Amino acid sequence: MYQIENVIRLKIYYFCKVNTISSNRKIIHVDMDAFYASVEQLDNPDLRGKPIAVGGSEKRGVVSAASYEARVFGVRSAMSGVLAKKLCPDLIFAKTRFDRYKEISARIRSIFFEYTDLVEPLSLDEAYLDVTENKKGNPSASLIAQEIRQRIYDEVGLTASAGISINKFVAKVASDYNKPNGQKTVNPEKVIEFLENLDVKKFYGVGKVTKAKMYGLGIYTGKDLKTKSEDYLIQHFGKSGGYYYNIVRGIHNSPVKPNRVRKSLAAERTFSENIASEIYMLERLESIAEELQKRLKKSKAAGKTITLKIKYSDFSVQTRSKTLPYYVHDASILLETAKELLYQEKMKNSVRLLGISLSNLNTGTKKEKEVIEIIQLRFDF
């Protein structure tokens, strides 16, 4: 009996500790508004106020980003350029300029670091900031977010939205609440109410497939989700079930990680015309492997798992992977493995895109970084 009571006390202690840690934190999620498209409109005044799609074309390719003027017509990222043009006949296509986007992103990030060193970039256009203890000595995370957004507008010329709350999950959900050019603060005492009233499709990590499954189980809102036991959610959603069980209760203790370890690097090409011949595919794979090698050397990375990505003419996607017993970053090895994966099974259709990615990278520890240098010397010999 005494042991059981101790176990119960320990569970209560850790539960309280978890929630105390969460509620004491002040996390901001900053998300730039239609970043790529907004940069194009910033650099070219003639594009301002017009529907813009970055990437793709009216004949080919996929949209990387869409301006808010284009989104009104239903144009979205990852949509084919052909469909985007049908939805919005006046759509203007702009070529991607990643060097320019990286340049602008670096300027924005420098503003973040004036407030805190705890900055975790998720991509070029969004990042988490932990301002629990900040360089400005400002106790209000909401005022810090407002000041950062104003500075981005004044110094860079772009608008940003922000979410502010006790953890990364709630902050990210909140940043989408008053887009564009707005912010939403969810105070500790309002977190549960905020989550209960949300449609589950708004939960970060719930995609189209999971949303449909939840709807099928009668789970439409956070309140519905909260009625389900952890065992029930794990039964229906696997390991993610435990994640859903916690987040709807405002429990998400993942820290803001300033040095996020890159998990993979990739290069891919969308072709101007669909390819049916494997000979032509091999030619394209050679240039893709060379591009990936450049990116790996620039990042000083190597990896073991090589994945071939194939997007067919019907937009279905297939991946084939192979893990090697050693780290690689050489184009010739990437290409040979990609060839092997290409011939692994017969193509089911003509191909519109091919890509090669390398994961299981050795970028985590000092020891692993030393391994990279050894591998590079061997390959460069």
C-alpha positions as a Markdown table, in Angstrom:
| # | Residue | x | y | z |
|---|---|---|---|---|
| 1 | Met | 0.0 | 0.0 | 0.0 |
| 2 | Tyr | 2.8 | 2.3 | 0.9 |
| 3 | Gln | 4.6 | 1.7 | -2.4 |
| 4 | Ile | 1.3 | 2.3 | -4.3 |
| 5 | Glu | 0.9 | 5.7 | -2.6 |
| 6 | Asn | 4.5 | 6.6 | -3.4 |
| 7 | Val | 3.9 | 5.8 | -7.1 |
| 8 | Ile | 0.8 | 8.0 | -7.1 |
| 9 | Arg | 2.6 | 10.8 | -5.4 |
| 10 | Leu | 5.4 | 10.6 | -8.0 |
| 11 | Lys | 3.0 | 10.6 | -10.9 |
| 12 | Ile | 1.3 | 13.7 | -9.4 |
| 13 | Tyr | 4.7 | 15.4 | -8.9 |
| 14 | Tyr | 5.8 | 14.8 | -12.4 |
| 15 | Phe | 2.5 | 15.9 | -13.9 |
| 16 | Cys | 2.6 | 19.1 | -12.0 |
| 17 | Lys | 6.2 | 19.6 | -12.9 |
| 18 | Val | 5.5 | 19.2 | -16.6 |
| 19 | Asn | 2.7 | 21.7 | -16.5 |
| 20 | Thr | 4.7 | 24.2 | -14.4 |
| 21 | Ile | 7.6 | 24.0 | -16.9 |
| 22 | Ser | 5.1 | 24.7 | -19.8 |
| 23 | Ser | 3.2 | 27.5 | -18.2 |
| 24 | Asn | 6.4 | 29.3 | -17.2 |
| 25 | Arg | 7.7 | 29.6 | -20.7 |
| 26 | Lys | 7.1 | 32.4 | -23.2 |
| 27 | Ile | 7.4 | 31.1 | -26.7 |
| 28 | Ile | 6.9 | 33.1 | -29.9 |
| 29 | His | 6.3 | 31.6 | -33.4 |
| 30 | Val | 7.0 | 34.1 | -36.1 |
| 31 | Asp | 5.7 | 33.2 | -39.6 |
| 32 | Met | 6.4 | 35.5 | -42.6 |
| 33 | Asp | 3.3 | 36.2 | -44.7 |
| 34 | Ala | 3.5 | 34.5 | -48.2 |
| 35 | Phe | 7.3 | 34.9 | -47.9 |
| 36 | Tyr | 8.6 | 34.0 | -51.4 |
| 37 | Ala | 5.7 | 35.8 | -53.2 |
| 38 | Ser | 6.1 | 38.8 | -50.9 |
| 39 | Val | 9.8 | 39.1 | -51.6 |
| 40 | Glu | 9.0 | 39.1 | -55.4 |
| 41 | Gln | 6.5 | 41.9 | -54.8 |
| 42 | Leu | 9.0 | 43.8 | -52.7 |
| 43 | Asp | 11.6 | 43.7 | -55.4 |
| 44 | Asn | 9.2 | 44.4 | -58.2 |
| 45 | Pro | 6.7 | 47.1 | -57.5 |
| 46 | Asp | 4.7 | 46.2 | -60.6 |
| 47 | Leu | 3.8 | 42.9 | -59.0 |
| 48 | Arg | 2.3 | 44.4 | -55.9 |
| 49 | Gly | -1.4 | 43.8 | -55.4 |
| 50 | Lys | -1.4 | 41.2 | -58.2 |
| 51 | Pro | -1.9 | 37.4 | -58.0 |
| 52 | Ile | 1.6 | 35.9 | -57.9 |
| 53 | Ala | 2.8 | 32.3 | -58.0 |
| 54 | Val | 6.5 | 31.6 | -57.4 |
| 55 | Gly | 7.7 | 28.5 | -59.2 |
| 56 | Gly | 6.0 | 26.5 | -61.9 |
| 57 | Ser | 4.4 | 27.9 | -65.0 |
| 58 | Glu | 1.1 | 27.8 | -66.8 |
| 59 | Lys | 2.4 | 24.8 | -68.8 |
| 60 | Arg | 4.6 | 22.9 | -66.3 |
| 61 | Gly | 5.9 | 22.7 | -62.8 |
| 62 | Val | 4.6 | 23.1 | -59.3 |
| 63 | Val | 3.8 | 26.3 | -57.4 |
| 64 | Ser | 6.2 | 26.9 | -54.5 |
| 65 | Ala | 4.3 | 29.8 | -53.0 |
| 66 | Ala | 1.3 | 32.0 | -53.8 |
| 67 | Ser | 0.6 | 35.6 | -52.9 |
| 68 | Tyr | -2.6 | 36.3 | -50.9 |
| 69 | Glu | -4.1 | 37.8 | -54.0 |
| 70 | Ala | -3.7 | 34.4 | -55.7 |
| 71 | Arg | -4.9 | 32.5 | -52.7 |
| 72 | Val | -8.3 | 34.1 | -53.0 |
| 73 | Phe | -8.7 | 32.1 | -56.2 |
| 74 | Gly | -7.7 | 28.9 | -54.5 |
| 75 | Val | -4.1 | 28.8 | -55.7 |
| 76 | Arg | -1.9 | 27.1 | -53.1 |
| 77 | Ser | 1.7 | 25.8 | -52.8 |
| 78 | Ala | 2.4 | 22.3 | -54.2 |
| 79 | Met | -0.3 | 22.8 | -56.8 |
| 80 | Ser | 0.5 | 22.3 | -60.4 |
| 81 | Gly | 1.0 | 25.4 | -62.5 |
| 82 | Val | -1.6 | 24.3 | -65.0 |
| 83 | Leu | -4.3 | 24.0 | -62.3 |
| 84 | Ala | -3.2 | 27.3 | -60.7 |
| 85 | Lys | -3.6 | 29.1 | -64.1 |
| 86 | Lys | -7.1 | 27.6 | -64.6 |
| 87 | Leu | -8.2 | 28.8 | -61.2 |
| 88 | Cys | -6.7 | 32.2 | -61.7 |
| 89 | Pro | -6.4 | 33.2 | -65.4 |
| 90 | Asp | -4.5 | 36.4 | -64.5 |
| 91 | Leu | -1.9 | 34.6 | -62.4 |
| 92 | Ile | 1.7 | 35.8 | -62.9 |
| 93 | Phe | 4.4 | 33.3 | -62.5 |
| 94 | Ala | 7.8 | 34.3 | -61.0 |
| 95 | Lys | 10.9 | 32.2 | -61.0 |
| 96 | Thr | 12.3 | 31.1 | -57.6 |
| 97 | Arg | 15.3 | 33.0 | -56.3 |
| 98 | Phe | 16.5 | 31.1 | -53.3 |
| 99 | Asp | 19.7 | 33.2 | -52.9 |
| 100 | Arg | 17.5 | 36.3 | -52.5 |
| 101 | Tyr | 15.1 | 34.5 | -50.1 |
| 102 | Lys | 18.1 | 33.3 | -48.0 |
| 103 | Glu | 19.5 | 36.9 | -47.9 |
| 104 | Ile | 16.2 | 38.3 | -46.7 |
| 105 | Ser | 15.8 | 35.5 | -44.2 |
| 106 | Ala | 19.3 | 36.2 | -42.7 |
| 107 | Arg | 18.3 | 39.8 | -42.1 |
| 108 | Ile | 15.1 | 38.8 | -40.4 |
| 109 | Arg | 16.9 | 36.3 | -38.3 |
| 110 | Ser | 19.5 | 38.9 | -37.2 |
| 111 | Ile | 16.5 | 40.8 | -35.7 |
| 112 | Phe | 15.4 | 37.8 | -33.7 |
| 113 | Phe | 18.9 | 37.4 | -32.2 |
| 114 | Glu | 18.7 | 40.9 | -30.8 |
| 115 | Tyr | 16.0 | 39.6 | -28.5 |
| 116 | Thr | 17.1 | 36.1 | -27.6 |
| 117 | Asp | 19.8 | 33.5 | -28.5 |
| 118 | Leu | 17.1 | 30.8 | -28.3 |
| 119 | Val | 16.0 | 30.9 | -31.9 |
| 120 | Glu | 15.0 | 27.8 | -33.7 |
| 121 | Pro | 14.5 | 28.3 | -37.5 |
| 122 | Leu | 12.0 | 25.9 | -39.1 |
| 123 | Ser | 12.6 | 27.2 | -42.6 |
| 124 | Leu | 13.6 | 30.4 | -44.3 |
| 125 | Asp | 10.2 | 32.0 | -43.4 |
| 126 | Glu | 9.4 | 30.8 | -39.8 |
| 127 | Ala | 11.1 | 30.4 | -36.5 |
| 128 | Tyr | 10.5 | 29.8 | -32.8 |
| 129 | Leu | 11.8 | 32.2 | -30.2 |
| 130 | Asp | 12.0 | 31.5 | -26.4 |
| 131 | Val | 11.8 | 35.0 | -24.8 |
| 132 | Thr | 11.2 | 33.7 | -21.2 |
| 133 | Glu | 14.4 | 35.5 | -20.4 |
| 134 | Asn | 15.3 | 37.9 | -23.2 |
| 135 | Lys | 18.0 | 40.5 | -23.9 |
| 136 | Lys | 15.6 | 43.4 | -23.7 |
| 137 | Gly | 14.4 | 42.6 | -20.2 |
| 138 | Asn | 10.8 | 42.9 | -21.4 |
| 139 | Pro | 8.4 | 40.7 | -19.4 |
| 140 | Ser | 5.7 | 40.8 | -22.1 |
| 141 | Ala | 6.2 | 38.3 | -24.9 |
| 142 | Ser | 3.2 | 39.9 | -26.8 |
| 143 | Leu | 5.0 | 43.3 | -26.8 |
| 144 | Ile | 8.2 | 41.6 | -28.0 |
| 145 | Ala | 6.4 | 39.9 | -30.8 |
| 146 | Gln | 4.7 | 43.2 | -31.8 |
| 147 | Glu | 8.0 | 45.0 | -31.8 |
| 148 | Ile | 9.8 | 42.3 | -33.8 |
| 149 | Arg | 7.0 | 42.4 | -36.4 |
| 150 | Gln | 7.2 | 46.2 | -36.7 |
| 151 | Arg | 11.0 | 46.0 | -37.1 |
| 152 | Ile | 10.7 | 43.4 | -39.9 |
| 153 | Tyr | 8.3 | 45.7 | -41.7 |
| 154 | Asp | 10.4 | 48.9 | -41.1 |
| 155 | Glu | 13.8 | 47.4 | -41.9 |
| 156 | Val | 13.0 | 44.7 | -44.5 |
| 157 | Gly | 9.6 | 45.8 | -45.9 |
| 158 | Leu | 7.7 | 42.6 | -45.3 |
| 159 | Thr | 4.9 | 41.7 | -43.0 |
| 160 | Ala | 4.9 | 38.8 | -40.5 |
| 161 | Ser | 2.4 | 37.1 | -38.2 |
| 162 | Ala | 3.1 | 35.7 | -34.8 |
| 163 | Gly | 1.7 | 33.4 | -32.2 |
| 164 | Ile | 2.6 | 33.7 | -28.5 |
| 165 | Ser | 1.9 | 31.1 | -25.8 |
| 166 | Ile | 3.4 | 28.7 | -23.3 |
| 167 | Asn | 4.8 | 26.1 | -25.7 |
| 168 | Lys | 5.8 | 25.7 | -29.4 |
| 169 | Phe | 2.7 | 23.8 | -30.4 |
| 170 | Val | 0.2 | 26.4 | -29.2 |
| 171 | Ala | 2.4 | 29.3 | -30.4 |
| 172 | Lys | 2.5 | 27.8 | -33.9 |
| 173 | Val | -1.3 | 27.2 | -34.1 |
| 174 | Ala | -1.8 | 30.7 | -32.8 |
| 175 | Ser | 0.4 | 32.3 | -35.4 |
| 176 | Asp | -2.0 | 31.2 | -38.1 |
| 177 | Tyr | -5.0 | 32.7 | -36.3 |
| 178 | Asn | -4.8 | 36.3 | -37.4 |
| 179 | Lys | -2.9 | 36.0 | -40.7 |
| 180 | Pro | -1.7 | 38.0 | -42.5 |
| 181 | Asn | 0.1 | 40.7 | -40.6 |
| 182 | Gly | -1.4 | 39.9 | -37.2 |
| 183 | Gln | -0.7 | 38.1 | -34.0 |
| 184 | Lys | -2.5 | 36.0 | -31.4 |
| 185 | Thr | -1.6 | 35.5 | -27.7 |
| 186 | Val | -2.9 | 32.5 | -25.8 |
| 187 | Asn | -2.3 | 33.2 | -22.1 |
| 188 | Pro | -1.7 | 30.2 | -19.8 |
| 189 | Glu | -5.2 | 30.2 | -18.3 |
| 190 | Lys | -6.7 | 30.3 | -21.8 |
| 191 | Val | -4.7 | 27.5 | -23.4 |
| 192 | Ile | -7.2 | 24.6 | -22.7 |
| 193 | Glu | -10.2 | 26.7 | -23.8 |
| 194 | Phe | -8.4 | 27.7 | -27.0 |
| 195 | Leu | -7.5 | 24.1 | -27.9 |
| 196 | Glu | -10.9 | 22.7 | -27.0 |
| 197 | Asn | -12.6 | 25.1 | -29.4 |
| 198 | Leu | -10.3 | 24.4 | -32.3 |
| 199 | Asp | -11.2 | 22.2 | -35.3 |
| 200 | Val | -8.7 | 19.3 | -35.2 |
| 201 | Lys | -7.6 | 20.2 | -38.8 |
| 202 | Lys | -6.0 | 23.3 | -37.2 |
| 203 | Phe | -3.8 | 21.2 | -35.0 |
| 204 | Tyr | -0.2 | 21.2 | -36.2 |
| 205 | Gly | 0.7 | 17.7 | -37.1 |
| 206 | Val | -2.8 | 16.7 | -38.2 |
| 207 | Gly | -2.8 | 16.4 | -42.0 |
| 208 | Lys | -5.6 | 15.5 | -44.5 |
| 209 | Val | -5.4 | 11.8 | -43.9 |
| 210 | Thr | -5.4 | 12.1 | -40.1 |
| 211 | Lys | -8.1 | 14.7 | -40.2 |
| 212 | Ala | -10.4 | 12.4 | -42.2 |
| 213 | Lys | -9.7 | 9.5 | -39.8 |
| 214 | Met | -10.5 | 11.7 | -36.8 |
| 215 | Tyr | -13.7 | 13.0 | -38.4 |
| 216 | Gly | -14.6 | 9.3 | -39.1 |
| 217 | Leu | -14.2 | 8.6 | -35.4 |
| 218 | Gly | -16.4 | 11.6 | -34.4 |
| 219 | Ile | -13.5 | 13.7 | -33.4 |
| 220 | Tyr | -14.1 | 17.2 | -34.9 |
| 221 | Thr | -12.8 | 19.6 | -32.2 |
| 222 | Gly | -10.1 | 19.7 | -29.5 |
| 223 | Lys | -12.9 | 19.1 | -27.0 |
| 224 | Asp | -13.9 | 15.9 | -28.8 |
| 225 | Leu | -10.3 | 14.8 | -28.9 |
| 226 | Lys | -9.9 | 15.4 | -25.2 |
| 227 | Thr | -12.7 | 12.9 | -24.4 |
| 228 | Lys | -10.6 | 10.0 | -25.8 |
| 229 | Ser | -8.2 | 8.1 | -23.6 |
| 230 | Glu | -4.6 | 7.8 | -24.4 |
| 231 | Asp | -4.9 | 4.1 | -25.0 |
| 232 | Tyr | -7.8 | 4.8 | -27.5 |
| 233 | Leu | -5.7 | 7.3 | -29.4 |
| 234 | Ile | -2.7 | 5.1 | -29.5 |
| 235 | Gln | -4.8 | 2.2 | -30.7 |
| 236 | His | -6.1 | 4.3 | -33.7 |
| 237 | Phe | -3.1 | 6.5 | -34.4 |
| 238 | Gly | -0.1 | 4.6 | -33.2 |
| 239 | Lys | 2.7 | 6.6 | -31.4 |
| 240 | Ser | 1.1 | 9.8 | -32.6 |
| 241 | Gly | -1.8 | 9.0 | -30.3 |
| 242 | Gly | 0.2 | 9.9 | -27.3 |
| 243 | Tyr | 1.2 | 13.2 | -28.9 |
| 244 | Tyr | -2.4 | 14.1 | -29.6 |
| 245 | Tyr | -3.4 | 13.1 | -26.1 |
| 246 | Asn | -0.9 | 15.6 | -24.6 |
| 247 | Ile | -1.1 | 18.5 | -27.0 |
| 248 | Val | -4.9 | 18.9 | -26.5 |
| 249 | Arg | -4.1 | 19.2 | -22.8 |
| 250 | Gly | -1.6 | 21.9 | -23.5 |
| 251 | Ile | 1.4 | 19.6 | -22.7 |
| 252 | His | 4.2 | 20.1 | -25.2 |
| 253 | Asn | 7.6 | 20.5 | -23.5 |
| 254 | Ser | 9.9 | 20.4 | -26.5 |
| 255 | Pro | 12.5 | 23.2 | -26.0 |
| 256 | Val | 13.4 | 25.8 | -28.5 |
| 257 | Lys | 16.5 | 24.3 | -30.1 |
| 258 | Pro | 18.9 | 27.0 | -31.5 |
| 259 | Asn | 21.1 | 24.3 | -33.3 |
| 260 | Arg | 18.7 | 22.1 | -35.1 |
| 261 | Val | 20.4 | 19.1 | -36.7 |
| 262 | Arg | 19.7 | 18.7 | -40.3 |
| 263 | Lys | 18.2 | 15.3 | -40.9 |
| 264 | Ser | 18.5 | 15.1 | -44.7 |
| 265 | Leu | 19.6 | 16.9 | -47.9 |
| 266 | Ala | 18.0 | 16.5 | -51.3 |
| 267 | Ala | 18.0 | 17.7 | -54.9 |
| 268 | Glu | 15.3 | 17.2 | -57.4 |
| 269 | Arg | 14.2 | 18.3 | -60.9 |
| 270 | Thr | 10.8 | 18.8 | -62.5 |
| 271 | Phe | 11.0 | 18.1 | -66.2 |
| 272 | Ser | 9.5 | 20.3 | -69.0 |
| 273 | Glu | 8.1 | 17.2 | -70.5 |
| 274 | Asn | 7.2 | 13.8 | -69.0 |
| 275 | Ile | 10.0 | 11.2 | -69.4 |
| 276 | Ala | 9.2 | 7.6 | -70.3 |
| 277 | Ser | 12.7 | 6.3 | -71.2 |
| 278 | Glu | 14.9 | 5.1 | -68.4 |
| 279 | Ile | 17.9 | 6.2 | -70.4 |
| 280 | Tyr | 16.8 | 9.8 | -70.2 |
| 281 | Met | 16.0 | 9.4 | -66.5 |
| 282 | Leu | 19.6 | 8.2 | -65.9 |
| 283 | Glu | 20.9 | 11.4 | -67.7 |
| 284 | Arg | 18.8 | 13.5 | -65.4 |
| 285 | Leu | 19.8 | 11.6 | -62.3 |
| 286 | Glu | 23.5 | 12.3 | -63.0 |
| 287 | Ser | 23.0 | 16.1 | -62.9 |
| 288 | Ile | 20.8 | 15.7 | -59.8 |
| 289 | Ala | 23.5 | 13.6 | -58.0 |
| 290 | Glu | 26.1 | 16.3 | -58.8 |
| 291 | Glu | 23.8 | 19.0 | -57.4 |
| 292 | Leu | 23.3 | 17.0 | -54.2 |
| 293 | Gln | 27.0 | 16.5 | -53.9 |
| 294 | Lys | 27.5 | 20.3 | -54.0 |
| 295 | Arg | 24.9 | 20.8 | -51.3 |
| 296 | Leu | 26.5 | 18.1 | -49.1 |
| 297 | Lys | 30.0 | 19.5 | -49.4 |
| 298 | Lys | 28.6 | 23.0 | -48.6 |
| 299 | Ser | 26.9 | 21.7 | -45.5 |
| 300 | Lys | 30.0 | 19.5 | -44.6 |
| 301 | Ala | 27.7 | 16.5 | -44.4 |
| 302 | Ala | 27.6 | 12.9 | -45.4 |
| 303 | Gly | 25.0 | 10.2 | -45.0 |
| 304 | Lys | 24.1 | 6.5 | -45.3 |
| 305 | Thr | 20.5 | 6.3 | -46.6 |
| 306 | Ile | 19.9 | 7.2 | -50.2 |
| 307 | Thr | 16.3 | 7.7 | -51.4 |
| 308 | Leu | 15.1 | 8.0 | -54.9 |
| 309 | Lys | 11.9 | 10.1 | -55.3 |
| 310 | Ile | 9.7 | 9.5 | -58.4 |
| 311 | Lys | 6.7 | 11.7 | -59.2 |
| 312 | Tyr | 4.7 | 10.3 | -62.1 |
| 313 | Ser | 2.6 | 12.1 | -64.7 |
| 314 | Asp | -0.5 | 11.4 | -62.6 |
| 315 | Phe | 1.2 | 13.3 | -59.7 |
| 316 | Ser | 1.4 | 10.1 | -57.6 |
| 317 | Val | 4.8 | 9.9 | -55.7 |
| 318 | Gln | 6.9 | 6.8 | -55.0 |
| 319 | Thr | 10.1 | 6.6 | -53.0 |
| 320 | Arg | 12.7 | 3.8 | -52.9 |
| 321 | Ser | 15.5 | 3.7 | -50.4 |
| 322 | Lys | 18.8 | 1.9 | -49.6 |
| 323 | Thr | 21.0 | 2.3 | -46.5 |
| 324 | Leu | 24.7 | 1.8 | -47.0 |
| 325 | Pro | 27.1 | 0.5 | -44.2 |
| 326 | Tyr | 29.2 | 3.7 | -44.5 |
| 327 | Tyr | 28.8 | 7.5 | -44.9 |
| 328 | Val | 28.9 | 8.9 | -48.5 |
| 329 | His | 28.6 | 12.3 | -50.2 |
| 330 | Asp | 30.2 | 11.5 | -53.5 |
| 331 | Ala | 28.1 | 12.0 | -56.6 |
| 332 | Ser | 29.3 | 8.7 | -58.2 |
| 333 | Ile | 28.1 | 6.6 | -55.3 |
| 334 | Leu | 24.8 | 8.6 | -55.1 |
| 335 | Leu | 24.2 | 8.0 | -58.8 |
| 336 | Glu | 25.1 | 4.3 | -58.8 |
| 337 | Thr | 22.7 | 3.7 | -55.9 |
| 338 | Ala | 20.0 | 5.8 | -57.5 |
| 339 | Lys | 20.4 | 3.7 | -60.7 |
| 340 | Glu | 20.0 | 0.5 | -58.6 |
| 341 | Leu | 16.8 | 1.9 | -57.1 |
| 342 | Leu | 15.5 | 3.0 | -60.4 |
| 343 | Tyr | 15.8 | -0.5 | -61.8 |
| 344 | Gln | 14.3 | -2.0 | -58.6 |
| 345 | Glu | 10.9 | -2.2 | -60.2 |
| 346 | Lys | 9.2 | -1.3 | -63.4 |
| 347 | Met | 7.9 | 2.2 | -63.9 |
| 348 | Lys | 4.1 | 2.4 | -63.7 |
| 349 | Asn | 3.8 | 5.6 | -65.8 |
| 350 | Ser | 5.8 | 8.4 | -67.4 |
| 351 | Val | 7.8 | 10.6 | -65.0 |
| 352 | Arg | 7.5 | 14.3 | -64.3 |
| 353 | Leu | 10.0 | 14.6 | -61.5 |
| 354 | Leu | 13.1 | 12.8 | -60.1 |
| 355 | Gly | 14.9 | 13.5 | -56.9 |
| 356 | Ile | 17.7 | 12.1 | -54.8 |
| 357 | Ser | 17.9 | 12.6 | -51.0 |
| 358 | Leu | 20.5 | 11.6 | -48.4 |
| 359 | Ser | 19.5 | 11.0 | -44.8 |
| 360 | Asn | 20.9 | 9.3 | -41.7 |
| 361 | Leu | 23.4 | 12.1 | -41.8 |
| 362 | Asn | 26.5 | 12.3 | -39.6 |
| 363 | Thr | 26.0 | 15.8 | -38.4 |
| 364 | Gly | 25.0 | 15.2 | -34.8 |
| 365 | Thr | 28.2 | 15.1 | -32.8 |
| 366 | Lys | 31.8 | 16.3 | -32.9 |
| 367 | Lys | 33.0 | 12.7 | -33.4 |
| 368 | Glu | 30.7 | 12.4 | -36.4 |
| 369 | Lys | 31.9 | 15.7 | -37.9 |
| 370 | Glu | 35.4 | 14.3 | -37.7 |
| 371 | Val | 34.2 | 11.3 | -39.8 |
| 372 | Ile | 33.0 | 13.7 | -42.4 |
| 373 | Glu | 36.4 | 15.3 | -42.8 |
| 374 | Ile | 38.0 | 11.8 | -43.2 |
| 375 | Ile | 35.5 | 10.8 | -45.8 |
| 376 | Gln | 36.0 | 14.1 | -47.7 |
| 377 | Leu | 39.8 | 13.6 | -47.8 |
| 378 | Arg | 39.3 | 10.0 | -49.1 |
| 379 | Phe | 36.9 | 11.1 | -51.9 |
| 380 | Asp | 39.0 | 14.2 | -52.9 |
| 381 | Phe | 42.2 | 12.2 | -53.1 |
